[in-house]
């Protein structure tokens, strides 16, 4: 029996054989989609300065990083987020590149959250980011790319839940909330604790209209319900953005795959505009998420509008069991002690012909006693 000291920590997983083939197939399909929309791949570091994540993702996410110091005493962190790294690369390494810049990536993220959340959070992400375009077509482009990738994976029934950072920002402005109160409100809304939301608003003598504004969902009618009572400029601008996206979706015959959800808020502080999450029918776990973050690159000295998204490889693997691929055909060659040369000569010839080979021997090796 294995020593308990070597039990897997929460959130740590291994993938073997068929699972790896399935994940590689998903990666290939998603990256073919990214490349088909002219996105170039970027390779990202596994760790960076802790300050980068603290300033970009916000205090709550910065507190969930795995931190360590280098030999010179600088505080570093394993990446809890990939978008911040891409934005810093664009701001510092791509100043002279023509805009827009389209980049895609794959990588694991590391979040030091509670054990239950570590076990369910997306660990491996496939993402695409578009920099240098603050217009509607950029928002629509990333939505179409995400939907196409899912269709090619056999997930054409996946749905997109649209939100907007301006809604929560407008409510926070109207209620004169400080940073801590805003974070508390966002957590209540994100957890769908509607009774707690009403109590929270009553405790601050806030109009209960804000409860409805932060819980309504649907499409045009839901947006009009908020517009009928809202006067805050941030909220009205958010409604304008969402109405334009839904209008384009209707013209492209994908409106049935998009819905508005006022309670769809992100735990990341850098989103400034439209946000979204992607769900498979019947599942409450998101397959992906994204949105507009026009202020993020400013942290690195560049004014750069941007929009992008990430898909969870872990979530896609769970949702695409039918994509598990059979093992490729293998040419098996017997290699006994007296005929090793012939066996390996045949093996090399088969490999040159593009075949997979397996060298077998009559003298089997056995694993050690457990």
C-alpha positions as CSV (number, residue, x, y, z in Angstrom):
1,X,0.0,0.0,0.0
2,X,1.3,3.5,-0.9
3,X,2.5,5.7,1.9
4,X,-0.2,8.3,2.7
5,X,2.5,11.0,2.2
6,X,2.3,10.4,-1.5
7,X,-1.5,10.7,-1.9
8,X,-2.4,13.1,-4.7
9,X,-3.2,16.7,-3.4
10,X,-6.6,18.1,-4.4
11,X,-6.6,19.3,-8.0
12,X,-3.6,17.2,-9.1
13,X,-4.3,14.8,-11.9
14,X,-2.5,12.4,-14.2
15,X,-3.7,11.6,-17.7
16,X,-2.7,8.4,-19.4
17,X,-3.1,6.6,-22.8
18,X,-6.6,7.1,-24.2
19,X,-7.1,10.2,-22.0
20,X,-4.0,11.8,-23.5
21,X,-5.0,11.0,-27.0
22,X,-8.4,12.6,-26.4
23,X,-6.9,15.7,-25.0
24,X,-4.4,16.0,-27.9
25,X,-7.3,15.6,-30.3
26,X,-9.2,18.4,-28.6
27,X,-6.1,20.6,-28.6
28,X,-5.6,19.9,-32.3
29,X,-9.2,20.8,-33.3
30,X,-9.2,23.9,-31.2
31,X,-5.9,25.2,-32.5
32,X,-6.9,24.5,-36.1
33,X,-9.9,26.8,-35.4
34,X,-7.6,29.5,-33.9
35,X,-5.2,29.3,-36.8
36,X,-8.1,29.4,-39.2
37,X,-9.0,32.8,-37.8
38,X,-5.4,34.0,-38.2
39,X,-4.3,33.6,-34.5
40,X,-0.6,33.0,-33.9
41,X,0.5,30.9,-31.0
42,X,2.4,32.3,-28.0
43,X,4.3,30.3,-25.4
44,X,4.0,31.6,-21.9
45,X,6.2,31.3,-18.8
46,X,5.0,29.0,-16.0
47,X,5.8,31.7,-13.3
48,X,6.3,35.4,-13.1
49,X,6.5,38.2,-10.6
50,X,3.7,38.0,-8.0
51,X,3.1,41.7,-8.5
52,X,2.0,41.1,-12.1
53,X,-0.9,38.9,-11.0
54,X,-1.7,41.0,-7.9
55,X,-2.2,44.2,-10.0
56,X,-3.9,42.5,-13.0
57,X,-6.3,39.9,-11.6
58,X,-7.1,41.7,-8.4
59,X,-6.6,41.1,-4.7
60,X,-8.9,38.1,-4.4
61,X,-7.1,36.2,-7.2
62,X,-3.7,37.3,-6.2
63,X,-4.3,35.8,-2.8
64,X,-5.0,32.5,-4.4
65,X,-1.5,32.2,-6.1
66,X,1.2,29.7,-5.2
67,X,4.1,32.0,-4.2
68,X,7.8,31.4,-3.7
69,X,11.0,33.5,-3.7
70,X,14.1,33.2,-5.9
71,X,17.6,33.3,-4.6
72,X,17.6,37.1,-4.7
73,X,14.5,37.4,-2.6
74,X,12.1,38.4,-5.3
75,X,8.5,37.2,-4.7
76,X,7.4,35.1,-7.7
77,X,4.2,33.1,-8.3
78,X,3.0,30.2,-10.5
79,X,0.6,31.7,-13.0
80,X,-3.0,31.7,-11.8
81,X,-4.1,33.4,-15.1
82,X,-2.8,33.4,-18.6
83,X,-4.4,36.5,-20.1
84,X,-2.3,38.8,-17.9
85,X,0.9,37.2,-19.3
86,X,-0.4,37.7,-22.9
87,X,-1.3,41.3,-22.3
88,X,2.2,42.0,-20.8
89,X,3.9,40.4,-23.8
90,X,1.8,42.5,-26.2
91,X,2.5,45.7,-24.3
92,X,6.3,45.1,-24.0
93,X,7.3,43.0,-26.9
94,X,4.8,43.9,-29.7
95,X,4.8,47.7,-29.6
96,X,5.7,47.9,-33.3
97,X,3.5,45.2,-34.5
98,X,0.6,46.2,-36.8
99,X,-2.8,46.0,-35.1
100,X,-4.9,44.1,-34.5
101,X,-2.8,41.4,-32.9
102,X,-4.3,37.9,-32.6
103,X,-2.6,35.4,-30.3
104,X,-3.6,31.9,-29.0
105,X,-2.1,29.7,-26.4
106,X,-2.4,26.6,-24.2
107,X,-1.3,26.2,-20.7
108,X,-1.9,25.1,-17.2
109,X,-2.9,27.5,-14.5
110,X,-2.3,27.1,-10.7
111,X,-4.7,28.4,-8.1
112,X,-4.2,27.9,-4.4
113,X,-7.9,27.9,-3.5
114,X,-9.9,25.7,-1.2
115,X,-9.4,22.0,-1.9
116,X,-13.0,21.6,-3.2
117,X,-12.5,24.4,-5.7
118,X,-9.0,23.2,-6.7
119,X,-10.5,19.9,-7.7
120,X,-13.1,21.4,-10.0
121,X,-11.4,24.6,-11.3
122,X,-10.2,24.5,-14.9
123,X,-6.5,23.7,-14.8
124,X,-5.5,23.6,-18.4
125,X,-6.7,26.3,-20.7
126,X,-6.9,26.9,-24.5
127,X,-7.2,30.6,-25.2
128,X,-7.3,33.3,-27.9
129,X,-6.8,37.0,-27.4
130,X,-7.4,39.9,-29.9
131,X,-5.6,43.2,-29.2
132,X,-5.9,46.6,-30.8
133,X,-9.6,46.6,-31.7
134,X,-12.2,48.2,-29.4
135,X,-15.1,47.7,-31.8
136,X,-18.1,45.4,-31.9
137,X,-16.6,43.2,-34.6
138,X,-13.8,42.1,-32.2
139,X,-16.4,41.0,-29.6
140,X,-18.4,39.1,-32.2
141,X,-15.2,37.5,-33.6
142,X,-14.2,35.9,-30.4
143,X,-17.7,34.6,-29.8
144,X,-17.8,33.1,-33.2
145,X,-14.4,31.4,-32.8
146,X,-15.5,29.9,-29.5
147,X,-18.7,28.6,-31.0
148,X,-16.9,27.2,-34.0
149,X,-14.4,25.3,-31.9
150,X,-17.2,23.8,-29.9
151,X,-19.1,22.8,-33.0
152,X,-16.0,21.1,-34.4
153,X,-15.8,19.2,-31.1
154,X,-19.4,18.0,-31.4
155,X,-20.7,20.5,-28.9
156,X,-23.0,22.5,-31.2
157,X,-25.6,22.7,-28.4
158,X,-23.3,24.6,-26.0
159,X,-24.8,27.9,-24.9
160,X,-23.2,31.3,-24.2
161,X,-24.2,33.3,-21.2
162,X,-23.5,37.0,-21.7
163,X,-22.9,39.6,-19.0
164,X,-21.2,42.9,-18.8
165,X,-18.7,44.4,-16.3
166,X,-20.5,47.8,-16.6
167,X,-23.6,46.4,-14.9
168,X,-21.9,45.7,-11.6
169,X,-19.7,48.7,-11.9
170,X,-22.8,50.9,-12.4
171,X,-24.6,49.4,-9.4
172,X,-21.5,49.9,-7.3
173,X,-21.3,53.5,-8.4
174,X,-25.0,54.1,-7.6
175,X,-24.6,52.6,-4.1
176,X,-21.3,54.3,-3.5
177,X,-19.6,51.0,-2.6
178,X,-16.0,50.8,-1.6
179,X,-13.7,48.1,-3.0
180,X,-14.4,45.6,-0.2
181,X,-18.2,46.1,-0.5
182,X,-18.0,45.7,-4.3
183,X,-16.1,42.5,-3.9
184,X,-18.7,41.3,-1.4
185,X,-21.5,42.1,-3.7
186,X,-19.8,40.4,-6.6
187,X,-19.3,37.2,-4.6
188,X,-23.0,37.1,-3.6
189,X,-24.2,37.6,-7.2
190,X,-21.7,35.1,-8.5
191,X,-22.9,32.5,-6.1
192,X,-26.5,33.1,-7.0
193,X,-27.4,33.8,-3.4
194,X,-30.5,35.8,-4.2
195,X,-32.0,35.8,-0.6
196,X,-28.6,37.0,0.7
197,X,-28.6,39.7,-2.1
198,X,-31.9,41.1,-0.9
199,X,-30.8,41.1,2.7
200,X,-27.5,42.8,1.7
201,X,-29.4,45.5,-0.2
202,X,-31.9,46.0,2.6
203,X,-29.1,46.4,5.2
204,X,-27.8,49.3,3.1
205,X,-31.3,50.8,2.5
206,X,-30.7,50.3,-1.3
207,X,-33.6,50.1,-3.7
208,X,-34.6,46.5,-4.3
209,X,-34.7,47.3,-8.0
210,X,-31.0,46.5,-7.9
211,X,-31.8,42.9,-6.9
212,X,-33.8,42.5,-10.1
213,X,-31.2,44.2,-12.2
214,X,-28.5,41.8,-11.0
215,X,-30.6,38.6,-11.3
216,X,-32.6,39.1,-14.6
217,X,-31.8,36.9,-17.5
218,X,-33.1,36.3,-21.1
219,X,-32.5,38.4,-24.2
220,X,-34.1,41.6,-25.4
221,X,-36.9,41.7,-22.9
222,X,-34.4,41.3,-20.0
223,X,-32.3,44.2,-21.2
224,X,-35.4,46.4,-21.6
225,X,-36.4,45.5,-18.1
226,X,-33.2,47.0,-16.7
227,X,-33.2,50.0,-19.1
228,X,-36.7,51.0,-18.0
229,X,-35.4,52.0,-14.6
230,X,-31.7,52.5,-14.9
231,X,-30.2,56.0,-15.4
232,X,-26.5,55.2,-14.6
233,X,-24.3,55.9,-17.7
234,X,-22.2,52.7,-17.1
235,X,-25.3,50.6,-17.0
236,X,-26.8,52.2,-20.1
237,X,-23.6,51.8,-22.0
238,X,-23.4,48.1,-21.0
239,X,-27.0,47.6,-22.2
240,X,-26.1,49.2,-25.5
241,X,-23.1,46.9,-26.0
242,X,-25.2,43.8,-25.2
243,X,-28.1,44.8,-27.5
244,X,-25.6,45.3,-30.4
245,X,-24.1,41.9,-29.8
246,X,-27.5,40.2,-29.7
247,X,-28.6,42.0,-32.9
248,X,-25.6,40.7,-34.8
249,X,-26.1,37.3,-33.4
250,X,-29.7,37.4,-34.7
251,X,-28.5,38.4,-38.1
252,X,-26.0,35.5,-38.1
253,X,-28.7,33.0,-37.0
254,X,-26.9,32.2,-33.7
255,X,-29.2,34.2,-31.4
256,X,-30.6,31.0,-30.0
257,X,-27.2,30.1,-28.6
258,X,-26.7,33.3,-26.7
259,X,-28.6,34.6,-23.6
260,X,-28.1,37.5,-21.3
261,X,-27.6,36.9,-17.6
262,X,-27.1,39.9,-15.4
263,X,-25.7,37.7,-12.6
264,X,-22.9,36.5,-14.9
265,X,-20.0,38.3,-13.2
266,X,-16.3,37.5,-13.3
267,X,-14.0,37.0,-10.3
268,X,-11.2,38.7,-12.3
269,X,-11.0,42.5,-11.9
270,X,-9.6,43.3,-15.3
271,X,-12.8,42.9,-17.4
272,X,-14.3,46.2,-18.6
273,X,-17.0,45.3,-21.1
274,X,-18.9,42.3,-22.4
275,X,-18.2,39.1,-20.5
276,X,-19.4,35.6,-21.2
277,X,-19.3,32.0,-20.0
278,X,-20.0,28.9,-22.1
279,X,-22.0,25.9,-20.8
280,X,-22.9,22.5,-22.1
281,X,-26.7,21.8,-21.7
282,X,-27.5,20.2,-18.4
283,X,-24.2,21.2,-16.8
284,X,-23.6,24.0,-14.4
285,X,-19.8,23.9,-14.9
286,X,-18.5,26.3,-17.5
287,X,-16.6,25.0,-20.5
288,X,-15.0,28.4,-21.0
289,X,-15.2,32.1,-20.3
290,X,-14.0,35.4,-21.6
291,X,-14.7,39.0,-22.4
292,X,-13.4,42.5,-23.0
293,X,-10.5,44.0,-20.9
294,X,-9.5,47.3,-22.3
295,X,-7.6,48.5,-19.3
296,X,-5.3,45.5,-18.6
297,X,-2.4,46.5,-20.9
298,X,-2.3,49.9,-19.3
299,X,-0.7,48.3,-16.3
300,X,2.3,47.5,-18.5
301,X,2.5,51.0,-20.1
302,X,0.3,50.6,-23.2
303,X,-3.2,51.7,-23.9
304,X,-4.5,48.6,-25.7
305,X,-8.1,47.5,-26.1
306,X,-8.5,43.7,-26.0
307,X,-11.0,40.9,-25.9
308,X,-10.5,37.2,-25.6
309,X,-11.6,33.9,-24.1
310,X,-10.3,30.6,-22.7
311,X,-11.7,27.1,-23.0
312,X,-11.2,24.5,-20.3
313,X,-9.4,21.5,-21.6
314,X,-10.5,19.5,-18.6
315,X,-14.2,20.5,-19.1
316,X,-14.0,19.8,-22.8
317,X,-12.5,16.3,-22.1
318,X,-15.4,15.5,-19.8
319,X,-18.0,16.8,-22.4
320,X,-16.5,15.0,-25.4
321,X,-16.3,11.3,-24.4
322,X,-17.2,10.4,-28.0
323,X,-13.9,12.0,-29.1
324,X,-11.8,9.3,-27.3
325,X,-9.7,8.0,-30.1
326,X,-8.7,4.4,-30.6
327,X,-5.0,3.5,-30.3
328,X,-3.3,3.7,-33.7
329,X,-2.5,0.3,-35.4
330,X,0.8,-1.1,-34.3
331,X,3.2,-3.5,-36.0
332,X,4.5,-5.9,-33.3
333,X,7.9,-7.5,-33.8
334,X,9.4,-10.3,-31.8
335,X,12.9,-9.7,-30.4
336,X,14.5,-12.7,-28.8
337,X,18.1,-12.6,-27.6
338,X,19.5,-14.5,-30.7
339,X,17.7,-12.3,-33.2
340,X,17.8,-8.7,-31.9
341,X,19.4,-7.3,-35.0
342,X,16.7,-8.5,-37.4
343,X,13.9,-7.3,-35.1
344,X,15.3,-3.8,-34.9
345,X,16.1,-3.7,-38.6
346,X,12.5,-4.5,-39.3
347,X,11.4,-1.9,-36.7
348,X,13.5,0.9,-38.3
349,X,12.1,0.0,-41.8
350,X,8.6,0.1,-40.4
351,X,9.2,3.5,-38.8
352,X,10.6,4.9,-42.0
353,X,7.3,3.8,-43.7
354,X,5.4,5.7,-41.0
355,X,4.2,2.7,-39.1
356,X,3.9,2.4,-35.3
357,X,5.9,-0.4,-33.9
358,X,6.2,-2.4,-30.6
359,X,9.1,-4.6,-29.8
360,X,8.0,-7.7,-27.9
361,X,10.0,-10.4,-26.2
362,X,9.3,-13.8,-24.8
363,X,11.1,-12.8,-21.6
364,X,8.6,-10.6,-19.9
365,X,9.4,-8.2,-17.2
366,X,7.1,-7.9,-14.2
367,X,6.6,-4.9,-11.9
368,X,8.1,-5.3,-8.4
369,X,6.0,-6.6,-5.5
370,X,3.7,-4.0,-4.1
